[in-house]
Structure formats: structure tokens, C-alpha cells
């Protein structure tokens, strides 16, 4: 016992989920308690992927592979399946037929199978790569908490981190030790030398993931999942536009939707890297939490599918006066003689000056303008998380995020802010329920956003939104403004749409009606990014933490304001009904 006590001197045992690690007080190895939300969300995705992978494999093995005469839809599905390396002892001859490739049973020539022989199409063991492991906590949690994972490879190019990782692997049980392997190496080199070998690749760097994306998209097996975190939010949200373009190939805009735009910039960057190797991505879930963004995408190989990439990307035009925004797609499809042709998109979609306020536009992008979530995945993950709530330390946070994501309009990029609209017009704000009702009564859809409690996603064009606000101001007059102000130009025009603010049934989401919490305050003070490994807290860091605390207080006040407005809406509706 004395030797054990001496060996653990200076260490603190940290338990998260079913894993335990040893952390030294010297801060030689990076660890952030805040990232428990990140790790829990990743585990939820992994559990869903293991289940989905088994379903897809069972469906593939039960489906007969026809000898020929495939239609276009079957051919495209065949291309995806051919690239999906989920089966052992089978391979494709390139014509959609399976070939027996059993090393223990040599044959003179390839045997063509109409369908995989029972027992020959076994599911390959699931392998996970954590490219930047640090203490190894994430890898250990994957190995101990996710059934179906056979191997986790943890990498780091810092010697102290790998030593700590190996110590933590031994500190846990034998089962975890047999599954987790740690290596001191450059993750980029390792991923480049192991192409399509890992079913899941996890990137969670301290800062930008841009330097790892090219090798990561090559290391993921077909149909596998790439998990990627970016914490350089100042860059992605428009603080350093030129740096963002250099790292991600996209120029950001400083709009209220900047965090969602950051998600779409990261997705567009991953797609660009994948396209270089005849691969493409399919987003599963893309979230902004705490101080970072996190995306989960599946990667497939299909040269034919790359033609659709320009249809998924758009430039953004944002007015410098009223913050109106418009999207312009990079490409379009034209059907001619029953043949689909891909052509450049039409443009520009906006005039030289904003038709609402007369100001000029800033242009940003390109961004990913296709859906950033798979709603079927989100629903199944949320159901699974609720059924296993005791196994998620950050259950409240991830369930609230997933609930809000499940209610978002999937096909509407970016969002408007009701408070920003009112700030432009210098008017009092209608309640969110009233504004939503007016949009719905005008024949359009509207939902909230998980990124911002005040964000509203809608397919209503900006001229309809401004018409609704003009109708609101006609009953709630404002003081006269300077003619040069954007609000004056907007209010000088008569509305073409007569807004109806009568409460619509769908004006409140199911989560709101059930009073499910969707935006949670930080659980403790200074909940956010931590100093890099090897550094100590200084007076400068203390001042930054103080600023962070102030920002937390502001965010908390906004959340309280939203809750009060919702309560007021409910009280007003109760009175009107009586």
C-alpha cells in the first residue's frame, strides 16, 4: 500500500462515466472537465453507429446481388456498398457481384456469388482512432462504455501525454487494457499510412482541426464516421476572416447566425478535402455547444456522387444595413432529353443594393447549405440517450441539445434573430409566439435553433419577414428616425403581406408545450476553455476568465429573458381564452 501511495503522489483520480484516469497537478497533460458534454455526445453517436452498422450489414447480406440489368438507383446503391468495407472474406468484381476471397480455401479463379454465403459475410471488427488522445480518457470511455468496439488506437505526438495515456490504460481494468493501444506519433502521418482502416476517426484538437482533415478523410473506412471538433470560434465566426479562408477555404460573416455558419464552413471544408479522393460526406449531427462546434459525418467513396457537391454549397450575401441575408447556390441541375446535367448556378441572387434598405452587401462563403443533421439519426439517438440516462454524466446537456436539434427545420440554412430585426427598426419586440404565428399564418414554416435561443429558422423570404414587422409597427408605432437609417428605408414601404398575429397551433414546439428545458445555464463558473497543457494560470488568464464569467452572465440573462417572455405569452393566452 505504501508503494502504491507513493506512485500516486501528486495525482488526482478523475472518474467520468465508467473510466478513471490519473491527472498530475503539474498540468503536463491537457484535460478539460467541460468536454464531458463532447465526450457524452460522441458516445451517443458511437452507440447509434454500432447499431446502424449492424442493420446495414444485415440488409446487405440478405439482399440478393443480381447478375446484371441494374437500374440507376441500384447502381448508385451498389457503388456505395462496393466502397463499404464492412464484410470480411468477400470482395467485389466491379460489376456489383460478390467474389469469394477465402485465403483458407484457394480456388483456381474467382467464384461469383449471387449473394454472400452464410458465414462468409461476417461483420468486420469495429476499430476507432482517436488522433489526439492527451490523457486517454476519451479512448478509455469508448472502450468501456460502447459495446461492439473491438479496438481503440490512441495517438499523440507529446511524450508526456502518451506516458499518461499508457498509465491510465493500465489503471483501468484488463478489458480496457486489451482494447486500447497508445502510440507516440504524428497523427497526420499515421492516418496517411493507414487509409480506410478505421470505422471511426475522432479529431478533437486544441484549436483548429484544419491540418488534420486531409489525412483524416483518407483514414476513415467507407461508410465510417468522422467526428471533428473546432474550438477556434473567433476565426470561424468572423473575427479573422482571412485566417478562416486560409484554414477552411471559406470567408465568414459577422451575423447573428455566425455559430451556425461556423458549422457549415467546417462541413464545406471536410467535403472539399474528401472530394480530392473521390469521396463525399453525409452529415449525421452538427452541433454548437459551450465554446466549440462538433460535427459527425459519414464518409463514402463514389466518383459519380461528386457531381452533386456544388448543389450542397452556397455563397451568402448579407446586407450591411439591415442584416438581411440571401444564399446563392454554386451549382444547379438541368434535365435535358431525360438526362441530368450539372451546370453553374444562376447569379447574382441579389441586386447591387439591398431592396429592403438600400445598403450594400457583404459576401461570405462558400458554406454547406444542405442539411447539417440526419433527422432519423437524431430521433434514434435522443431515444437511446433517454433510455440510458444514468450512463451519461452530461445527460441534461446533451438531451437538451438533441431535443432542440430534433425540432429544427432541416432544410433551412442559417436563421434570423427577432431582437436583431427589432433593433434595426428600433421598435418593441413582439413575442416569439406572435412572430412565429404570423409566419405560419402567412403560409411558411418556422422553428427555433439549437445555436441561439433567440434564433428563428424559417423558409419565409426576407421581404415577407419585413412585411410582418411593418404590420407589427403599424399597431406599435415608433419614433421617427434619421432618413439614412436602414429602419427608415424599410418602414417607408407599405407591406404587401397583411400579417395575422392570431396564435397558430404550431407556434410552440412540442418541447416548449411540455416545458422541456432546451437551453441550460453553465453548471459552474469559468465553464469553458482551459489553458493549454504545460502552461500555468497567470494574471492575464485570470482577466480572461473574468471576461468569460461576464459573458456567461450575459448569456444567462438572455436565457432568463426568453423564459420570462414565454411565461408572459402563456399568461396572456390564458387571459384571452378566459
N, C-alpha and C positions, 0 to 999 in steps of 0.2 A: 504493500500500500504506500509505503514511503517513497519508493521509486516512481510509482505512478503519479503521486502528488508532485514530485519534483519535475517530472516530464510535462505536467500540465501547468506548471507555474508560469504565470503571465498570460495564460489563455483563458478565454471565456467560452463556455459551451453554449452555442446558439441552436435552438431547436425550431424548425419550421416544417410543418407538415409531419411527415414520417422520417425526416432526415435530421441528423445532428452534425454540426461542424465545430471545429475549434478555431477561434479567432484570437490572434495575438493583439495586445494593446498597442503595439507599435504602428498599426495601420499599414503594415507592409503589403497586405493583400486587400484588395478592394471588396467591400461588402456594403450594401445599402438595404436597410430594412424596408424602405419604401417599395422596392422592387418585388415585394411579396405579391402585389397585385399583378405584376407582369408574369411572375412565375406561375401563379394560380391560373391565370388566363391561358397560358401556354399548356399547362397540364390538362385543362378542359378541352383544348383543341386536340391535343395528342390522343386523349381517350376517344374523342369522336372520330379521329382519323383511323385509329386501330379498328374500330367497329366498321367504319365505312370501307376500309380496305378489304376486310373480310367479306363484306357484302358484294363488293365489286368483283372480287376473285371468284366467289361462288357463282355469280351471274355469268362471268366469263367462262367458267368451266362447264356450266350447264347448257350454254348456248352452242348449237352445232355450227361449225365453220363450213360454209358452203364452198364447193369447189370452184364456182365461178358465177358470173351473172349478178354480181352485187350492184345494187343501185348506189346513187351518190351518197345517200345518208349512211349506208352500211360501209361504204368505202372510207368515209371520214372517220367513222367509229373504229374501223379496222386499223387506221393509221395510228389512232390514239392507243389502241390495245397493243399494237406491234411495239410501240415505244415504251409500254408499261412493263417493266421488268419484275413483275410480281411473282411469276411462276418459275419453278425450278424444272430442270430437265426437259424443257421444251424451248423451241425457237421457231421463228417464222421464216418461210422461204421467200418473203417479199411479196407474195400474191395473196396474202390473207389466209394461208393454210399453215397448219402447225406441223413441224417436223420433229420426230423423235430424236432426242440427243442424249442418250443414256450412256455415260462413259463406262459403265459396268457391263454393257451389252453391246459390243461392237457389231456393226452391220456393214454390208458392202456398199450401200447407198442410203440416202435419207428416206425414211418412211413417212409418207404423207398421211396425216390423220384427219378424219372428218371432224373429230373433237378430241380434246385431251383425254388420254387413257386414265381411268380411275387410278389414283395414286401417283400418276406422273406429273400432275399439275399442282404440286404442293406449294403452299404459300411460302415465299422466302422469308427468312428471319428478318425482323424489323430492326434496322440499325439507325441510330441517332448520332449526329455530330454536333457538339457544342464547340463553336470555333474560338470563343474567348471565355474560358472557364473560370478564371480567377480562383476563388475558394473551392469550386466544385459543387457548391450547394445545389445549383440547378440540375446538374447531371445526376447527383445522388437522388434528388426528388423524382426525376424522371424514372430512374431505375427502380426505386422502391414503391412508387405510387401508381405507375401506369402499367397495367397488365398487358402483356403482349410484346413488350420491348425486350429484345434479346441482347443488344449491345449498345452501350453509350461510349463514344470516344470524346474525351475532353482534351482540348488543346489550349496552350498559352505559350507565348514567347518570353514570359517572365519566369526566371528560375525560382524566385520565392513563391510565386503563385502555384507552380507545378508541385513544389515540395509540400505546400499547404494542401493542395488538392489530393496528393497521394496519402498524406497523413489523415485527411478526412475520410478518404475511401476506406482505409484500414480501421478508422474509428467507428465506422458503421458495421453492419452485420456482414456475414460471409456472402450472402446472396448478392448484396450490393457490390461487394469487392470483386465478385466474379463477372459482373456485368459492365462495370465502369473501368475504362482504361484511360490513363492520363499520359500525355506526351508533351515534351518541351520542343516546340517547333513553331514556325511561322504558319499561321492558319491558311494564308493565301497559297503558299507552296503546297501544303498538304492537300487542300481541296483540288488544286490543279492536277495533282498526281493521282487523285482518286476520283475520276469522272464517273458520274451516275452510280456511285456506290452507296449513297446514304438515302434512306427513305425520308429522313427529316434532317434539315440543317438549320441550326439556331444561331443567329447573329444578334448579339446584344453588346455592342461596343460602348466604350466610354466616349461618346461623341457621335461622329458621323460614320455610317456603315459603307460609304461610297467606295472605299478602296477594297472592300471585300466582295462586292456584288458580282464582279465579273467571274471570279473563281467559284463563288457560291452557286450561281445558276448552273455551272457545269458539274458540280458535285452532287446535285440532287438527282435521284433516280426519276424516271418518267412516272408521272402520277404522284410524285412525292411532294412534300411540303417544305417551303422555305419560310422560316419565321425571322422577322427582321425588325429591330428597334433602331430608332434615331432619336437622339437627345439634343441635337444641335438646332433647337427650335428658333433661336434668334436668326439663324441663317435661313431656315425653311420658311419662316413667317415674314420675311421681307426686310429684316434688319441689315442684311448684307446680300443684296440681290446678286451682285457679281460673283460672290463666293458660292452662292447657291447654284448659279449657272455653271460654274466651273466643276462643282462636285456632282450635280444631279442633271445637268443639261436642261434646266428649266428656270425661268425667271419668276420669282414670287411677287405677289401684290399684297399691300398692307390693307386688307379688307377685314371686316368683322369675321369673315369666314376663313381667315388665314390658317387656322389649325386644320381645317378640312382640306384646304388647298395643299398644305404640307403633306397630308396623307396621299393625295392624288399625285403630287410631284414625286414622292418616293415610289409609288406604284409605276408611274411612267418610266422612271429610271430603271427599275428592275426589269420591266418589259423590254426596254432598249437593250440592256445587257443580254437578256435571254434571246432576243431576235438575232443577235450576231451568231448564234449557234443553232439556228433553225428551231428555236424553242419559243414558247409563249406562256403567259401566266393566266391563271383563273383565280381571282381573289376569293377567299373564304370569309375573312373578317378583317376589318381595318378600324383601329380604334385610337383615340387620343385620350390618354389617362395621365393624371398628375402632370409631370413636366416633360413628357415624351410621347412619341407616336409608335405604334406597333402594328405591323401588317402580317397577315398569314395568307400565303398564296400557294396554289398547286402549280407545278411546272410540267408541261408536256412538250413533246417534240413533234412537230408537223410543219414541214416547209409550206404546205398549202394554206395552213391557218394564218401564216404571217401576213397574208394579203389583207386580212381584216384589221390589222393593228392600227392603221390610220383612222379607222372608224371609231376607235376607242380613245383617241386623243383629240384635244381641243385647245385652242388659244382662248384667253379670257380678256375681254375688253371691259375695263372699269372706269366709270366716269369720275373725274377728279372733283366734281362738284357735289353730286347727289349720291354717289356710291352705287348707282345702277350698274349692273354687270350683264354682259352678254357673252355667249360661247359660240365659237366658230370651229366646226369640225375640220380636221386635217384632210379627211377624205370622204368620198361618197361612193355608192354603188349605183350603177345604171344597168337596167335589164334591156338588152337589145337582141332580138331574134332568139328569145329564151336563153340567152347567155348573160351571165352576170359579169359586168366589167367594173373594175375599180379605177376611179378617177380622182383627181384633186378636188377638194371641197370648194364650194362656192364662197366667194367673199368679195369685199368685206361685208359682215353682217350688220355693221353699224355705219352711220354717216360720219363725216369728219367731225361734227359736233353733236353732242347729246341732244336727242329730240325732246327730252324732258326739261333740261335746264340750260342747254346751250353751251356747256363746258366741253373741254376736250377729254379724250380717253387715254388711259394708260393701258398698255398691252402686256400681258404676262402669259407664261406657259412655255411649252405645251404641258398640259396636265392630263391625267387619266380621267376621262369623262364618262366611262362606262360604270356600271355598278361596282361598288367597293366592298359589298358584302354578298354572301350567298344566303338568302333568307331561310332556305331549308336547313342549312348548316346551323345558322344562328338559333333557330327554333329548337333543333335537336340538342344543341349544346346547352341552351338555357334549361331545357327539361332535365338533362342529365345533371347539371350543376345543382338544381333544386332538389333532386333526389339524393344527392350525396353532399349536402351542405356541410355536414360535420367534417368532411375531409378537405375542406378549403379554408385555410386561415383567413383569407380575404373574401369570404363568401359575400358579405354585404356589398362590397365594392364591385366585384365582377358581375354579380347578379343584377345590380342596378344599371351597370353599363350595358349588359346584354339585353336587358329589358328595354332600354331606350333605343338601342340599335334595332331591335326587332320591330319597332314602331316607325322607323324612318322610311320615307319614300325611297325605294331602292334605285329608281331611275332618274332622280333629280340631283344634279351636281350642285354643290355649294348651297348657300341659304341667305336669306335676308334677316336683318335684325330690326325688330319693331321699334326699339329705342333709337336706333340709328335713323330710321325713317322720320321719327318724330323730332329728332334733333335737327335734321335738315329743314323741316318745316316749322320748327320752334313752336310746337303745339303740345298739348297734353296727350298722353298716350291712351288709346283705347285698351281695354283688357285683351289679353291674348285670346280668350274665348270669343270675344266680339269680333276681333280681326279674323280669326280662323273661320268663324261663321260667315262673315262677309265673303271670304274667298270661296268657301264651299257653296254658298248660295249663288255665286257668280258662275258656278259650273266647273270649278277647278279643285284640285286636290291639295292638301296641306298637311304637314306633320312637324314634329319637333326635330331636334338634332341632338345627338349624344355629345357633341363637341361643345355646345353652348346652351345653357338653359334658356336664353333669350332668342336663340336661333329658330327660324321657321323655314322649312323646306317646302317649296310649292312649285307647281308647273305653270302657275299664272304668269304671264309676261309682265314686265316692269310697268308698262302703261296701265294695265289693269290694277296693279298694286297702288300706283299713284292715284288712279281714279277713286279707289276705295278711301284713300287718305283725304282726297279732296272732298268727298262726301262727308267724311267724319268732321272735317274742319268747317264745313258749311253749317253744322249744328253746334260746333265748338269753336267759335271764331278766335283768331289770333291777331296780335298787333301787327300793324303794317311794318314791312321790312324794307331794307335798302334794295332798290331795283337790281343791283348787281348780285344779290344773294341768290343761290340756287333755289331756295324755297320760294322766292318771289316769282321766278320764272315758272315754276311748277304750278303754283296757285293761280297764276294769271290765265291758265287754260281751263275750260269747262270740261267736266267729266263726261266721257262717252258711255260709261257704265254707271248705272244707278245702283249704288251699294245697298244691300239688305243686311242689316246687322242683327236680325232676329236669330236667336240661338239655334244653331244646327245640331242635330243629334251627334254627328261625328266631330264636333268641335273640341271634344275632350277625348283623349286616348283612353284605352281600357285601363292602363296603369294609373292614370290620373283619377278615373272614376272609382277605382279600387283603393286609391290613396297609397299606392306603392311608391316608396321613395326611389327617385331616379337620379338625383344629384346629391351626393353626400359631402359633408364638410371633411376637411382633413382630420384624421383621428388624433393627431397631436401636433404641437408646434414644431416648426422647422421641418415639416414633412416635405421632402423634396430632394434635389440632387445633393450629393456629398462630395467632399474633396477627394481628389484622385489618390490612389494608393501611393504611400511613401511620403505624402505631404501632411503637414500639421495645420491645425486651425490657427489663423493669425488674426490680427485686428481687422485686416481687410475682409477676411472671410466672415468675421463677426458682423461687420457692417452689411455685408451682402445678405447674411441670414436675417438681419433686422429688416432689410428691404423685402426679403421673401415673406417675412411674417406680416408686413404691411400689405403685400399683395394677397396673402391668404385672407386677411381681414376684409379686404375689398371684395374678394370673390364670395366670402361668406355673407357679406351684406347684400350682394346681388341675389344670392340664393334665397335669403330671407325675404327680400323684396318680391321675388317671384312667388314665394309661398303665400305672402300676405295678399297679393293681387288675386291669386287663385281662391283664397278664402273669402275675399271680398266679392268675387264673382259668384261664388256659391251662395253667399248671404243674399246678394241682390236677386239671384234667381229664385231663391226660396220666398222672398218677399213678393216678387212679381207673381209667382204661382199662387200665393195666398190671396 
